[in-house]
Amino acid sequence: MIADPTGRRFVLRRDDVIAEIAQVGGSLRALTVGGTDLVSRYADDLATPSASGVVLVPWPNRIRDGIWHDDGEIRRLAVTEPAFGNASHGLLRFSPYAADSEPTDRVTLRADVYPQTGYPFHLATAVTYALTATGVHATHDLTNVGTGSAPVAIGTHPFLEIGGVDTAELVIRSSGTSRLILDDQKIPVGEQPVDADTDLRDGRRIGDLSLDTAYRGLTRDADGRVRHTLTAPDGRVSTLWQGVGFEWAQVFTTDRYPARDLAVAIEPMTAPANAFNSGTDLRRLAPGETWTLEWGIELTV
């Protein structure tokens, strides 16, 4: 028997809404609403590809060379992205989470970031996935259970689709007004207004795009949520929303997702790449302090 490389699978059900959560990385592995897949699946015998659905903590994206400066101390993290020489996507990407109880229409998974080389802080993290009538609502709780002030940022990395529709034919809309300019290590070196290649405000066919782009200047609706949408030719709309604290969104298109010619990720982030060095939107949690953040996905037919 071959074990699942993503660990235990937690299956949530509420009427015709079904989600699968993987133990490794606390990741949203699948989401189906009324028989329509909203999250891109991958084969059972594969490890999580391209950080699909994974919780990215205590930082999303990258830290240049795995090196950051902390009140005069030089911290050195493991380089986990050898192609670009960076520390990538946090410290729990390949860690197993533990469930508080057996899943029903919700499940809470917990994992600690323990003090270690390059990050001498202790965080207790939890993510709760709760099904709604039209999708899923995710809540993250980050608590500093150590003694020092802990730098922290968080992101998540869902790959989205509308089942039965070629991703190239979906229209993506997102409200970001500026985007980061990256160097050859994919580290930000500047910020500029969106241009003809990156402006998603009026909607763009995904097949016409090539993006690995961090956006901010996101528009919040009256309820405080930022909404990004994918629209199918038949009018179905998948919406990823992100609550207060998620001030950034990374949009990533790739032809390297398993069994797909094209895939798209929309990644809510509280801070951009290399925030441990730039300080941009980096949060410091005092001992005992908890930070709560929310996001979700829903289908409109």
N, C-alpha and C positions, 0 to 999 in steps of 0.2 A: 504493500500500500504506500502511495506517495502522499506525503503530508502537504497540506495547503501552505504555500510559502507566505501567504498573508495572514496566517494564524486562523483562529476561530472566526466563523462568519456569524454575525448577529443579524437575524432577519426580523424586520419590523413590519407589522401589517395593520392597516386601518381601512376597512372596506376595500376599494380598488386601488389603494396606494400602498406600495411595497418598497421597502428600502433594504439594502444589504450594507452592513458596516463591517469593515475588516478590523481585526484585533491589532494588526501591525500598523502603526502610524495613526490609529484611530480614524481610518479613512472611510469616506462615503464611497462605497464600491459600486453601488447601483441604486437607481431610483426610477420607479415605474408608476405612472399615474394613468389609470384607465387603460392599461395595456400599452401605453406609450413610454418608451425609455427616454429619460431626461439626462441621464449620466452615462457616459460611454463605458461599456463593459469591456472586459478582457478575459482571456482564457483562465480556467481554474488552476492550471499548473504554472502560471506565470507569477513571478514576483511583481509587486506594484510597479507599472511602467510610468516613467516620467513624473513620479510623485503624485500619481492620479488620486485625487481626493484626500491626500494626506494633510494632517495638521502640522503646520510649520511653526515651531516654537523652540527656543526663545527668539528666533528671528526668521523671517521669510527671505527668500531670494539669497543674496550672496554677501560674504565679507571678504574683502580683497586679501588674498594670500593667507587667509585664516588669521590675520593679525589685527588686533584692535588695541586702543589705548584707554586705560581705565584709571583715571585720577593719578596719572604719572606711572602706572604700571603697564608694561607691555604684556598683553595676553596672546597666547598662540594656540589656536584651535587646529584640529585635524583638517587637512585639506581633503575634502570629500568630492570635489569636482576637479579632478586632475587635468581635464582638457583645458580649463581656464585658470587653474591654480587657486581656486577659492574654497572657502568653507561654505557649504550650500544647504539651505532649507532646514536649519536648526539641528536639534539634538535628539528628537524623538521620531524621526522619519522611519527608522527601522526598529523601533522599540515596540514591545507588546503592551497594550493597555488592558486593564482589568475592569470587568463590568460590575456595577453595584448590585444588579439583580438580573433575573432572566428577562429578556426583551419581550415587550408586548407591542404597543404602538410607540414606544420610546425606550431608549437605553442611555445610561450614563456610563462613560468610560473614563478611567483615571490612570494617569501615569505621572511619575515625578521626574523632573530634571534634577539629577543629583549633582553636587559639586564635583567638578572634574577639571582636567587640564584645559585651560583656556576659558573656563566658565566656573569660577569658584562660588556659585550661588545655588540655592536650593529652592525650586519651585514645585508646588503641588498643582497639577493641571487636571482639568476635567472638561470633557465635551459631552453635551447631551444632545442627542438627535431625537426629535419628537415629530411624528407625522401630523400633518394637517389634512384638511379635506382636499387640498390641491397640491400637496408636496411635502416638504420637510423644513423644519425650523431648527437651526443649530445654535446652541448656546455654549460659549467657552468661559470657564472660570480659571483665572490664574492667580495663585496665592503665593506670596513670598513667605516661606516657612523657615528661612534662614535668618542670619543675624545681620547681614549687610544689606545696603540698598541695591536692589537687583535690576540691572537694565533688561528690558524685555520689549519685544515686538512679536506679533503673531500674524499668520496668514493661513490660508487654506487653498487647495489646488484642484478644484473640481474640473473635469473635462465634461463639457455639455453637448447635448445633441437633442434633436427631436426625432424619435424613432421612426424609421421608414423613409427619412428624407436625407438625401446627400448633403453632408455638412457644407459643401461648397455652395449649395443653393440657398442656405439660410442667410437672412439679413440680420446683422448685428447692429445694435444701437447702444451707445454708451455716451455719457455726458461730459467726459473729461475735456478740459480746455487746455491743459498743458501736458507735456510728456517729457520724460528724461532722455537725455542723450548719453549713450554708453560708449566706453572705450572697447579695446579688443579683448578685455577680460570680462566684459558685460557689467562693468561697474560705472555708475553715473559720474559724468564729468560736467554736466550742465542740464539746464531745463529750458525748454522753448515752448511756445504755443503749438498746438497741434497744426499739422499742415495737410496738404492734399492726400498724402499717403497714410495719415494716422487719424484724421478727424472722423469719428464715428457718430457724431451727434445727429446726423440726418439719415443714418442707416447705410450700411455698406454690405454688399454680397461678400461672404467670407472667402469664396473662391478667388476673389480679386485682391486679397490681402496677404501680406506676409508680415506678421507682427510678433515681437517679443518685447512689449512696450508697457512701461509703467505710466499710468495716468493719475493726475490729481485735478483739482478744480471741479470735483464731481458735484452734480446738482442733487440736493436732497428734496424729497417731496414733503408735503405737510406733515406726514407721520414721522419725519426724520430719517427715512430710508433713502438710500441711493438705489436706483433700479437700472439693471442692464438687461436687454432683451435680445432673444433670438426669435425671428419670425419665419415660419415656413410658408411656402407658396400657397398652401391651402388655408392660411390665416391663423393656424395654431401659434401660440406664443409661449415660450419658456422665459421666465423672469428669474434672474438671480438678484436678490436684494442684499444690501449690507447696511448694518445699523451704525449708530454713532460710535466713533473710535476707529472704524475702518475708513480711513481717509484716502486710501490709494486703491487702485485696481490694476493688476497686470493682465493684459490680454496676450495670449500666446497661441499661435497657430503652428501646426507641425504635420509633416508627412511621415513621422516616425512612430506614431501610435499603432499598436498591434492591430492588424487586420482592417486598417482604415487608410484610405488614400489621403484623408485630411481630417484633422481633429482640432478642436478649439478649447482652450481653458480660459475661464474668467476667474481671477484670483483676488479675492478681497485681502487687503493688507493694511496693517496699522502704520507701517513705515516702509520706506523703499529699501532697495539694496544698499548695503554698506552703511546702514544707519548707526551701527555701533561705533563707526568712525566719524561720520558726518554729524551725528546727533539729530538728524532730521526726524521729527515726530517720534523719537525714542522715548519710551516711558521708563521711569524709575519707580519700582515698587518698594515701599518701606517695609520693614519686617512686620508681618501680620496683615499686610494690605492685600486686598483682592480686587482684581480687575475683571469685569464681566463684559463680554461682547457677543453680538448676535448677527446671524445672516441666515439666508434660506433660499430655496428654489421652489417655484410653483408653476403650474401649467394653466394657461387660459385657452379654452377651446372656442 
